[in-house]
């Protein structure tokens, strides 16, 4: 589901970017394009559109408020719109619904359980039934939030510049920690390899000593002669003679 949603987002962003480039000389048409993008039921990422050179041409024109609307949909919530509605154009019903969905996504970024009281306040909803209808019909089934007020999956929103900097710092810290851990692992591997070589060396020395002892014994036997070795006191011949010599019987005492 996540991969499908991301793929669809990328396709829509590419589509609207191409349209903006084609309409770059017409401010009214660019403003209409912003209206279409912020009303689209499947688009939930707007920062890339906001950075398009074609749309930046709206700055300083009578359509400059369209950029403010696009910025609102990229980073803001319904609560932000309510607090600044005097400086923004009125939103269409589709835009209001989209902004409510984005507001739920913002809440879902920080917690997996969304209290109804908080949701009703953020979404400007007056009763639980209306809230649940919105969550089920406009969030869960559109792929934005898992089920009711318990989040199982939520599409990510655009990052503000501050959030992006914080993420970069967090990833940099993680990278540093990972590098240190990797260095420690490499040192452990190097130590294990060294100990393995030491053990192999000791094993080789022991085997060499055993082999040297065998060679020394064999050389001694060869030097002294096989027969001399067998006949020397305590040798094999003496042992055989002792074994076959009849034993005297002890006479009974009178």
KOLMAR-318453 format. One line per field, with one value per residue (C-alpha): residue number from 1; x, y, z. Coordinates in Angstrom, 2 decimals. Layout:
// residues N
num	[NUM, ...]
xx	[X, ...]
yy	[Y, ...]
zz	[Z, ...]
// end
This chain:
// residues 254
num	[1, 2, 3, 4, 5, 6, 7, 8, 9, 10, 11, 12, 13, 14, 15, 16, 17, 18, 19, 20, 21, 22, 23, 24, 25, 26, 27, 28, 29, 30, 31, 32, 33, 34, 35, 36, 37, 38, 39, 40, 41, 42, 43, 44, 45, 46, 47, 48, 49, 50, 51, 52, 53, 54, 55, 56, 57, 58, 59, 60, 61, 62, 63, 64, 65, 66, 67, 68, 69, 70, 71, 72, 73, 74, 75, 76, 77, 78, 79, 80, 81, 82, 83, 84, 85, 86, 87, 88, 89, 90, 91, 92, 93, 94, 95, 96, 97, 98, 99, 100, 101, 102, 103, 104, 105, 106, 107, 108, 109, 110, 111, 112, 113, 114, 115, 116, 117, 118, 119, 120, 121, 122, 123, 124, 125, 126, 127, 128, 129, 130, 131, 132, 133, 134, 135, 136, 137, 138, 139, 140, 141, 142, 143, 144, 145, 146, 147, 148, 149, 150, 151, 152, 153, 154, 155, 156, 157, 158, 159, 160, 161, 162, 163, 164, 165, 166, 167, 168, 169, 170, 171, 172, 173, 174, 175, 176, 177, 178, 179, 180, 181, 182, 183, 184, 185, 186, 187, 188, 189, 190, 191, 192, 193, 194, 195, 196, 197, 198, 199, 200, 201, 202, 203, 204, 205, 206, 207, 208, 209, 210, 211, 212, 213, 214, 215, 216, 217, 218, 219, 220, 221, 222, 223, 224, 225, 226, 227, 228, 229, 230, 231, 232, 233, 234, 235, 236, 237, 238, 239, 240, 241, 242, 243, 244, 245, 246, 247, 248, 249, 250, 251, 252, 253, 254]
xx	[0.00, 2.77, 4.65, 1.49, 0.70, 4.24, 4.19, 0.87, 2.20, 5.24, 3.09, 0.78, 3.68, 5.28, 1.97, 1.34, 4.99, 4.75, 1.52, 3.07, 6.04, 3.67, 1.62, 4.54, 3.57, -0.01, -0.50, -4.29, -3.77, -1.06, -3.41, -6.07, -3.51, -2.79, -6.51, -6.71, -3.69, -4.88, -8.30, -7.04, -8.24, -5.03, -2.32, -0.89, 2.59, 3.03, 6.55, 7.95, 5.24, 5.96, 9.59, 8.78, 10.24, 7.04, 4.88, 7.35, 6.35, 3.08, 5.02, 4.10, 1.05, -2.63, -2.46, 0.28, -2.19, -2.22, 1.35, 0.20, -2.50, 0.01, 2.34, -0.59, -1.28, 2.41, 3.03, -0.13, -3.36, -7.00, -6.26, -3.60, -6.08, -8.71, -6.24, -5.15, -8.28, -8.40, -5.21, -6.10, -8.75, -11.82, -11.33, -13.57, -15.24, -12.74, -9.87, -11.35, -11.70, -8.12, -6.83, -8.67, -7.03, -3.63, -4.37, -5.01, -1.71, 0.10, -1.36, -0.53, 3.16, 3.61, 1.25, -0.48, -3.57, -5.55, -8.00, -11.43, -11.44, -8.24, -9.46, -12.77, -10.96, -8.37, -10.93, -13.62, -16.11, -18.99, -19.89, -18.45, -20.65, -19.46, -15.86, -16.11, -17.79, -14.93, -12.24, -13.82, -14.90, -12.18, -9.13, -9.23, -10.62, -8.54, -5.42, -4.35, -5.02, -5.45, -8.62, -10.74, -8.50, -5.83, -3.25, -1.85, -0.51, -0.24, 1.19, 4.06, 3.62, 6.03, 8.86, 9.33, 12.89, 13.31, 12.08, 14.41, 17.38, 16.42, 16.16, 19.57, 21.04, 19.38, 20.62, 24.11, 24.15, 22.93, 25.64, 28.31, 27.06, 26.98, 30.55, 31.76, 29.96, 31.41, 34.91, 34.42, 33.21, 36.21, 38.55, 36.87, 37.27, 40.93, 41.48, 39.74, 41.90, 45.04, 44.06, 43.28, 46.77, 48.34, 46.41, 47.43, 51.07, 50.90, 49.24, 51.95, 54.71, 53.13, 52.78, 56.38, 57.60, 55.60, 56.99, 60.51, 60.10, 58.94, 61.92, 64.29, 62.95, 63.14, 66.69, 67.74, 66.29, 68.00, 71.31, 71.40, 70.03, 66.75, 68.18, 70.09, 66.97, 64.97, 67.63, 68.60, 67.62, 63.96, 63.55, 61.12, 63.37, 63.70, 60.01, 59.42, 61.90, 60.23, 56.88, 57.82, 60.20, 58.47, 57.64, 58.79, 56.16, 56.44, 56.85, 54.25, 55.54, 55.90]
yy	[0.00, 2.45, 1.85, 2.33, 5.60, 6.92, 5.92, 7.70, 10.83, 10.88, 10.53, 13.39, 15.67, 15.00, 15.68, 19.00, 20.05, 19.53, 21.53, 24.37, 24.52, 24.73, 27.51, 29.54, 32.65, 32.81, 33.77, 33.15, 29.63, 28.93, 30.03, 27.69, 24.89, 25.46, 25.25, 21.97, 20.47, 21.37, 19.92, 16.66, 13.71, 11.68, 14.33, 14.92, 16.33, 19.91, 21.13, 20.13, 22.12, 25.03, 25.06, 25.15, 28.23, 28.63, 29.03, 31.41, 33.89, 34.42, 36.34, 40.01, 39.49, 39.59, 35.78, 35.66, 34.30, 31.05, 30.49, 31.04, 28.42, 25.99, 26.62, 25.99, 22.63, 21.72, 22.45, 23.69, 22.41, 23.43, 25.16, 27.25, 28.24, 29.23, 31.45, 33.16, 33.00, 36.79, 36.74, 33.72, 33.14, 31.10, 27.39, 25.15, 22.16, 19.78, 21.89, 21.94, 18.17, 17.81, 20.16, 18.13, 14.98, 16.67, 17.77, 14.15, 13.17, 15.82, 14.43, 10.86, 11.78, 12.06, 9.44, 6.20, 6.89, 10.03, 11.13, 12.07, 15.32, 16.44, 15.39, 17.19, 20.37, 20.15, 19.32, 21.71, 18.85, 19.16, 15.53, 12.03, 10.67, 13.33, 12.69, 8.93, 9.35, 11.58, 9.21, 6.18, 7.73, 10.31, 8.89, 5.14, 4.22, 6.78, 5.14, 7.91, 6.47, 2.88, 2.57, 4.99, 6.83, 4.12, 4.72, 1.69, 3.47, 7.13, 8.83, 11.19, 14.93, 17.49, 18.51, 22.14, 23.52, 23.27, 19.67, 18.85, 20.31, 18.31, 15.17, 15.83, 16.28, 13.08, 11.10, 12.57, 11.46, 8.02, 7.83, 8.79, 6.15, 3.55, 4.42, 4.04, 0.71, -0.50, 0.49, -1.45, -4.50, -4.29, -4.09, -7.15, -9.02, -7.99, -9.18, -12.50, -12.97, -12.26, -14.74, -17.33, -16.89, -17.19, -20.39, -21.78, -20.94, -22.67, -25.70, -25.85, -25.59, -28.41, -30.64, -29.89, -30.91, -34.13, -34.90, -34.09, -36.44, -39.22, -38.67, -38.66, -41.97, -43.54, -42.26, -43.68, -47.07, -47.07, -46.01, -48.58, -51.43, -53.19, -56.37, -54.39, -52.48, -55.67, -57.44, -54.61, -54.95, -54.29, -54.79, -57.04, -60.19, -60.03, -59.62, -62.73, -64.81, -63.81, -64.66, -68.27, -69.19, -71.80, -70.57, -72.52, -73.95, -73.14, -76.33, -76.81, -76.28, -79.42]
zz	[0.00, 0.92, -2.32, -4.39, -2.60, -3.12, -6.77, -7.28, -5.54, -7.81, -10.92, -9.89, -8.97, -12.35, -14.08, -12.34, -12.76, -16.50, -16.66, -14.65, -17.02, -20.00, -18.35, -17.02, -18.99, -17.70, -14.05, -14.08, -15.43, -12.89, -10.11, -11.52, -11.56, -7.85, -7.17, -9.11, -7.33, -3.84, -4.62, -6.13, -3.98, -4.36, -3.98, -0.50, -1.21, -2.38, -1.51, -4.91, -6.66, -4.36, -5.50, -9.23, -10.97, -13.00, -9.89, -8.26, -10.99, -9.09, -6.44, -6.49, -8.71, -7.82, -7.71, -5.09, -2.55, -4.56, -3.37, 0.22, -0.30, -1.76, 1.20, 3.56, 1.94, 2.02, 5.69, 7.40, 8.91, 9.06, 12.35, 10.63, 7.94, 10.51, 12.32, 9.08, 6.94, 6.58, 4.52, 2.40, -0.27, 0.67, 0.18, -1.89, -0.18, -1.81, -0.50, 3.01, 2.96, 1.74, 4.44, 7.08, 5.77, 5.92, 9.46, 10.47, 8.85, 10.86, 14.10, 13.03, 12.63, 16.40, 17.86, 16.91, 19.00, 18.21, 20.95, 19.63, 21.60, 19.92, 16.48, 16.87, 17.84, 15.04, 12.36, 13.57, 13.98, 16.43, 17.20, 17.29, 14.49, 12.06, 13.11, 12.63, 9.26, 8.16, 9.43, 7.80, 4.52, 3.92, 5.68, 6.14, 2.76, 0.90, 2.29, 4.64, 8.09, 9.15, 11.22, 13.23, 15.68, 15.93, 13.23, 11.40, 8.31, 7.37, 4.31, 5.14, 4.70, 3.30, 5.61, 6.54, 6.23, 10.02, 10.04, 7.17, 9.06, 12.16, 10.08, 8.55, 12.04, 13.25, 10.26, 10.69, 14.34, 13.30, 10.64, 13.18, 15.62, 12.85, 11.82, 15.42, 15.76, 12.47, 13.64, 16.88, 14.96, 12.63, 15.65, 17.17, 13.88, 13.70, 17.31, 16.55, 13.44, 15.48, 18.19, 15.52, 14.05, 17.51, 18.19, 14.81, 15.59, 18.99, 17.43, 14.76, 17.39, 19.39, 16.33, 15.35, 18.83, 18.69, 15.25, 16.43, 19.39, 17.07, 14.80, 17.80, 19.09, 15.65, 15.14, 18.54, 17.65, 14.30, 15.85, 18.69, 16.63, 16.85, 18.54, 21.19, 22.01, 22.44, 24.55, 26.86, 30.55, 30.88, 27.15, 25.38, 25.51, 29.30, 29.56, 27.44, 29.48, 32.72, 31.26, 30.16, 33.09, 35.29, 38.74, 41.83, 44.03, 47.70, 49.81, 52.50, 56.02, 58.21]
// end
